[in-house]
Amino acid sequence: MRLGIRAQLLVSMAALLLLAFAPLFFAVASLARASFDRAWEMNARELGRAIAGHVGEAKRHRPAALPAMVEAQTGEGVGAIGVYDAAGALELAAGDEAEALPRQLEPAEAQSTRVTLPHGVALLVVVPGDQGAVAALLVAEPSVSRVAPLVRSVALYIGLLGLALLVFAYLVLGRLVVTPVVRLARAAERVAEGGRELTAPTQGGQEIVLLGQSLATMTSKLRAEEAALREKVTELEATTDELRRAQATVVRSERLASVGRLSAGLAHEIGNPIAAILALQELVLDGELDEEQRDLVERMHRESNRVSKILRDLLDFARPTNGLAADEPVSASLREVVEQVSALVAPQKSFRNVDLAVELSDRLPPVAMDAGRLEQVLLNLLLNAADVVPDDGGRVRLAAKEAGDRVVVEVEDNGGGIAPEVRERLFEPFVTTKDVGEGTGLGLAVCRGLVEGVGGTIEAQEGEAGARFVLELPIAERA
């Protein structure tokens, strides 16, 4: 709920007064407390010396009456009295706080030391003498109780002064500012509810009167133009909505139709040979092969499977639902997929002079995406990056880290970047920056479909020296 002008003025004035008077109040309280403490220490030293003098006289002239005399001196601020011999050892102690007296001290050295007790503080005053030192433990009265009357008086004065200032500000500012503004607001509300004219206030400051006159003039002009503009805006909105819907329908239909035709042709022309290749590779794997040959054939088999899967993904992309979301929850280890992709691109011709830097966080959670499709996405981005980096000094960086409930993957190169006119359409089918015959423009479109199919995002950005592709993949549900 928004406060009114009066309330805001009061709150502002109260805050200003608090900032002005609070330091003054605490300074007065601290100064008073410090003054009382200094006065108490001075009085305590004098009292301690007086007690030491009486005890010293009794020790010299009336040693038999010394214990009773020492006991009689305790109480009313004197917590304990200790009598020490010439060597500084405690030989007689009396008082409620006798346990706080030191058992040994320097007999020829006068001392005045603060001592912390369980229920407060005390001042230990040691006065040396001819026959040994005398120590008096003087308990301090809490400074709060001594300073409280003065602090209450200062607080009362500051509170009354602040209240008077607030009342004065409320009355004066309310009459000069708030009341005219409220009248102007009510007049504007009447116009908003259908009134034809705005009645400007004639009271208040000159600026408020000028503001009311300007609003009245503006209201009359706006009312004159409102009717004509309403009809035109209504027509334009209806036309724009129709055009937007028609354009979106046409673009999507053409895109999906093109991908569908291409996918159907690929599935027919390439699907059968790929199936035959897979069968032959499986026969070879069933035979006797050495370790190096088996590794090569297994890689060929995996890549052939990936080609077959790409054909199916193209068909899925052309369907209205994209067909990219898995029926059951899936997960993939990003670290294992990156190792697999790195091993795949290493022998590629385009990566021979490219420095591939892999930067993975120590603990990466599994992502909610099929490993094969994630491999397809990363492989596509790495190969695209290798195609645009310089022949000498090309660098590609693959990094991944956890960010909240997602894993962020970055693929950055030091190529020439992405042209602004292509960047907005980069993920659409058949949009490519490669020369004719070198790319179909379907790779990034399929990558986007695969990533968005699992609830992730992919976007192209400007990197430090080239282009940067950023993927955000959801983290797989932990068992």
PyMOL commands that set and color helices and strands:
alter all, ss='L'
color gray80, all
select helices_A, chain A and resi 5-61+63-73+98-100+143-192+206-286+291-318+334-345+349-351+371-388+420-423+443-453
alter helices_A, ss='H'
color red, helices_A
select strands_A, chain A and resi 78-84+90-94+111-117+120-127+134-139+354-360+394-403+406-413+457-462+467-474
alter strands_A, ss='S'
color yellow, strands_A
deselect
rebuild
show_as cartoon
